[in-house]
Amino acid sequence: MRPVPAAVPVLGLVLALAPVALPGDAVASYTVTFDATWSAATHPVDFPGALAHFSGLIGGTHDASVDFWTPGQTATTGIKNMAELGSKFPLTGEINAQITAGAAGEVISGNGIFPSPGSVSVSFDIDLAHPQVTLVTMIAPSPDWFVGVRGLPLFQNGDWVDELVVPLPPWDAGTDSGVTFNSADLATMPKDPITALTGFPFAGTGPLGTFTFTRTDDPTDPWTDLGNALAGTHGPPVLTGDGSLIAGTTLTLTLDDALENAVAWGAVGFAAIDAPFYGGVFVPDIVSPSGFLLGFGTGPSGSLALSTIWPSGLPSGVPIYVQFWLADPAGPFGYAGSNAVTATTP
């Protein structure tokens, strides 16, 4: 086993200060794939034939304070130019202005599709400060029609989603009054609100394609369940570990099915001792240097979730063992223990 740095006991203090789960990794990487299905077979009315295409993808990551386009509201100049001309400007400028203001994270810019149907992908990074995505592309040719997503959250239920597929119905930007794909320019003055296109030429048809957001940086789960649980009032308490053990990422330990309103003692060690204990097996070695034991309340749900940001400075190849024990009158000798889990630093 590699030597464990003396700074490792600090992890115990960090865990003690974080009895409520913190968010997942601060930054995630995604690829979004635009699969355009728009064709004469799917949308036969007024289909523009070989000219059918989509302009380049344009959008960005941002927080909840930003709306680059909103149904029922009039389009910005950036959305107008995108929907009428397939132009990425000045929408790029609008996104960059929000980046400067701190409300947006980065611009997402990708290729278009010519002809449709077809597929195109673009990759981007996203962070917890800007966990939403807006991304659009012009239906071309068209007066001012487009598809896209707005304010789509990729951080859900405490973690980044692994994959999300979003159908793409058509939208009218409300800036051109043409009614067919090849209508001449006819500016709408004043602008109409952005609305869903449900009539001619899209009546009775489905989406024009999908956006598939796929996380590309999620590391392989390093955690292994070692068993050795000792049942209590609600059966064996169940412990799970989640996190890559990469410096700066989130480590989360979750305990379920424990006795309510009890003190669960978390044992963390850097070796396994596998000692007999109150009718069960105490797995982590908390006696050797750097091991520790900390107590946490299970609350009325009989569960707890602990999170911390994994520290830097640990060498690769260091194993970590975790197990929880608590007083429980239903245990063989008045105690119940969770299964032990282990992971090794990459």
GIWONOR-V394100 format. One record per residue. RES is the residue in three letters. PHI is phi as a letter, one per 20 degrees, with the letter a starting at -180 (NA if undefined). PSI is psi in whole degrees, 0 to 359 (NA if undefined). D_LAST is the distance of its C-alpha to the last C-alpha in Angstrom with 1 decimal. Layout:
RES:PHI:PSI:D_LAST, RES:PHI:PSI:D_LAST
This chain:
MET:NA:139:13.3, ARG:f:149:12.1, PRO:f:142:14.5, VAL:e:127:13.8, PRO:g:149:15.2, ALA:f:339:18.6, ALA:f:348:17.8, VAL:g:324:15.7, PRO:g:339:19.0, VAL:g:332:19.5, LEU:g:324:17.2, GLY:f:317:20.1, LEU:f:319:22.5, VAL:f:315:20.6, LEU:f:321:20.5, ALA:f:331:24.2, LEU:e:1:25.1, ALA:c:64:23.7, PRO:f:353:25.5, VAL:d:137:25.7, ALA:f:133:22.9, LEU:e:166:21.9, PRO:f:172:21.4, GLY:f:199:18.3, ASP:g:141:16.3, ALA:f:329:18.8, VAL:c:141:18.7, ALA:c:157:18.5, SER:d:139:19.5, TYR:c:155:22.2, THR:d:130:24.6, VAL:d:130:28.1, THR:d:124:30.3, PHE:e:110:34.1, ASP:d:103:35.9, ALA:e:123:39.6, THR:d:357:41.9, TRP:g:122:45.1, SER:b:175:47.8, ALA:f:332:51.4, ALA:f:322:50.5, THR:e:331:48.6, HIS:c:74:50.8, PRO:f:336:54.1, VAL:f:121:56.3, ASP:m:20:56.9, PHE:g:132:53.8, PRO:e:14:53.8, GLY:m:222:53.2, ALA:f:346:51.5, LEU:e:351:51.1, ALA:f:125:48.7, HIS:b:178:45.4, PHE:c:142:42.9, SER:f:174:42.4, GLY:f:142:39.1, LEU:f:138:36.5, ILE:b:138:36.5, GLY:r:204:35.0, GLY:a:171:32.3, THR:e:147:29.9, HIS:a:174:31.7, ASP:e:182:32.3, ALA:f:352:34.9, SER:e:352:37.6, VAL:d:135:38.0, ASP:c:109:40.0, PHE:e:336:40.5, TRP:b:145:42.7, THR:b:125:44.2, PRO:g:136:46.6, GLY:n:350:49.9, GLN:d:157:49.5, THR:f:151:50.7, ALA:f:145:48.4, THR:f:170:47.3, THR:f:324:48.4, GLY:f:315:44.9, ILE:f:321:45.0, LYS:g:309:48.7, ASN:f:324:47.9, MET:f:312:45.0, ALA:f:330:47.0, GLU:e:322:50.2, LEU:d:349:49.1, GLY:m:17:45.5, SER:e:140:44.8, LYS:e:354:41.5, PHE:d:141:43.5, PRO:e:16:44.3, LEU:g:321:41.6, THR:g:319:39.0, GLY:f:323:41.0, GLU:f:321:41.0, ILE:f:316:37.2, ASN:f:326:36.8, ALA:f:322:39.3, GLN:f:329:37.2, ILE:f:315:34.1, THR:f:324:36.2, ALA:f:351:37.2, GLY:n:1:33.7, ALA:e:348:34.2, ALA:c:158:32.4, GLY:d:305:29.1, GLU:b:159:29.6, VAL:e:138:32.0, ILE:d:119:31.2, SER:c:124:33.5, GLY:c:177:33.6, ASN:f:167:36.2, GLY:e:189:39.0, ILE:c:123:40.3, PHE:b:117:43.6, PRO:e:174:45.1, SER:e:142:44.1, PRO:f:162:42.7, GLY:r:187:39.4, SER:b:147:35.8, VAL:b:149:33.8, SER:c:155:30.2, VAL:b:144:28.8, SER:d:153:25.3, PHE:b:163:24.8, ASP:d:153:22.5, ILE:b:147:23.5, ASP:c:168:22.9, LEU:f:334:24.0, ALA:f:338:27.0, HIS:c:70:28.2, PRO:e:6:27.0, GLN:d:157:30.1, VAL:c:135:31.1, THR:d:132:34.6, LEU:b:131:35.2, VAL:c:163:38.6, THR:b:143:40.5, MET:f:137:44.3, ILE:f:119:46.1, ALA:c:143:48.2, PRO:f:153:51.1, SER:a:164:52.0, PRO:f:304:53.8, ASP:a:45:50.9, TRP:d:148:48.7, PHE:b:169:44.9, VAL:c:158:41.9, GLY:r:181:38.8, VAL:c:157:36.7, ARG:c:132:37.1, GLY:l:37:34.9, LEU:f:117:32.5, PRO:e:128:29.7, LEU:d:352:26.2, PHE:d:111:24.9, GLN:c:141:26.4, ASN:l:39:26.2, GLY:n:9:23.5, ASP:b:165:21.0, TRP:f:137:21.1, VAL:f:144:23.0, ASP:f:319:21.3, GLU:b:141:24.7, LEU:b:124:28.2, VAL:d:126:31.4, VAL:c:118:34.4, PRO:f:151:37.9, LEU:c:91:39.9, PRO:f:164:43.6, PRO:e:148:45.9, TRP:c:150:46.9, ASP:d:123:49.9, ALA:f:344:49.4, GLY:m:21:53.1, THR:d:351:54.0, ASP:c:135:56.0, SER:e:11:58.6, GLY:f:153:58.5, VAL:d:354:58.5, THR:c:166:57.6, PHE:g:324:54.7, ASN:d:23:57.1, SER:f:146:59.1, ALA:f:157:60.4, ASP:g:131:58.9, LEU:b:88:60.5, ALA:g:137:59.0, THR:e:116:58.9, MET:c:119:60.6, PRO:f:172:59.5, LYS:f:145:56.1, ASP:e:162:55.5, PRO:f:157:52.4, ILE:f:129:49.4, THR:c:157:50.1, ALA:f:141:48.8, LEU:e:107:50.7, THR:d:352:52.2, GLY:e:206:55.6, PHE:g:135:56.9, PRO:e:23:55.2, PHE:d:5:52.3, ALA:g:131:54.3, GLY:m:9:53.1, THR:d:169:50.0, GLY:d:195:46.3, PRO:f:160:43.4, LEU:e:1:43.1, GLY:q:196:39.5, THR:b:153:36.1, PHE:d:129:33.1, THR:d:114:29.8, PHE:e:118:26.9, THR:c:123:23.5, ARG:f:134:20.2, THR:d:354:18.1, ASP:d:4:14.8, ASP:f:115:13.9, PRO:f:159:10.4, THR:f:137:10.4, ASP:f:119:11.0, PRO:e:1:8.6, TRP:e:139:11.6, THR:c:135:14.1, ASP:e:120:17.7, LEU:e:358:19.0, GLY:m:213:22.6, ASN:m:29:25.0, ALA:f:152:26.6, LEU:c:119:30.1, ALA:f:147:32.4, GLY:c:216:34.4, THR:g:319:36.8, HIS:d:29:34.9, GLY:n:195:33.4, PRO:f:126:29.8, PRO:f:139:27.8, VAL:d:121:24.9, LEU:d:133:21.5, THR:c:144:18.7, GLY:d:143:15.3, ASP:b:131:14.1, GLY:q:150:11.4, SER:e:349:8.0, LEU:m:27:7.0, ILE:e:135:7.0, ALA:g:131:9.8, GLY:n:354:13.2, THR:e:169:12.5, THR:e:131:14.4, LEU:d:128:13.6, THR:c:130:16.7, LEU:d:127:18.2, THR:c:129:21.4, LEU:d:127:24.1, ASP:c:164:27.1, ASP:m:29:30.3, ALA:e:168:30.8, LEU:f:139:34.1, GLU:f:148:35.4, ASN:l:40:35.9, ALA:d:167:34.2, VAL:e:116:31.8, ALA:e:122:28.5, TRP:e:115:26.8, GLY:e:118:23.0, ALA:d:123:21.6, VAL:c:128:18.1, GLY:b:168:17.1, PHE:d:20:14.5, ALA:b:164:16.4, ALA:d:135:18.7, ILE:d:331:22.4, ASP:l:55:24.0, ALA:e:141:27.3, PRO:g:138:30.4, PHE:b:112:31.0, TYR:l:43:34.0, GLY:n:359:34.1, GLY:c:203:30.4, VAL:c:120:27.2, PHE:e:113:25.3, VAL:e:306:21.7, PRO:f:143:19.7, ASP:e:102:20.8, ILE:e:1:22.1, VAL:e:321:24.4, SER:f:160:22.0, PRO:g:139:21.1, SER:n:350:18.9, GLY:f:161:19.7, PHE:b:165:21.9, LEU:c:125:24.1, LEU:c:144:25.2, GLY:d:142:27.9, PHE:b:143:28.1, GLY:f:137:31.0, THR:e:342:30.8, GLY:m:184:33.8, PRO:f:344:36.4, SER:e:350:33.9, GLY:m:34:32.2, SER:b:166:28.8, LEU:b:157:26.4, ALA:c:125:23.4, LEU:d:135:21.3, SER:c:151:18.9, THR:b:158:17.4, ILE:e:125:15.5, TRP:f:131:12.1, PRO:f:162:12.9, SER:e:167:11.9, GLY:n:355:12.0, LEU:e:134:9.5, PRO:f:162:8.1, SER:f:157:5.0, GLY:n:13:6.2, VAL:e:120:8.2, PRO:e:146:9.7, ILE:c:132:11.6, TYR:d:134:14.9, VAL:c:140:17.3, GLN:b:152:20.9, PHE:d:141:24.1, TRP:c:146:27.6, LEU:b:151:30.9, ALA:f:130:34.6, ASP:b:117:36.1, PRO:f:341:39.7, ALA:e:351:38.9, GLY:f:158:36.4, PRO:g:321:37.9, PHE:c:32:38.3, GLY:n:14:37.9, TYR:c:151:34.2, ALA:c:150:31.6, GLY:c:144:27.9, SER:f:169:25.1, ASN:f:157:22.8, ALA:e:148:19.6, VAL:c:153:16.2, THR:b:151:12.9, ALA:b:158:9.2, THR:c:134:6.3, THR:f:137:3.8, PRO:f:NA:0.0
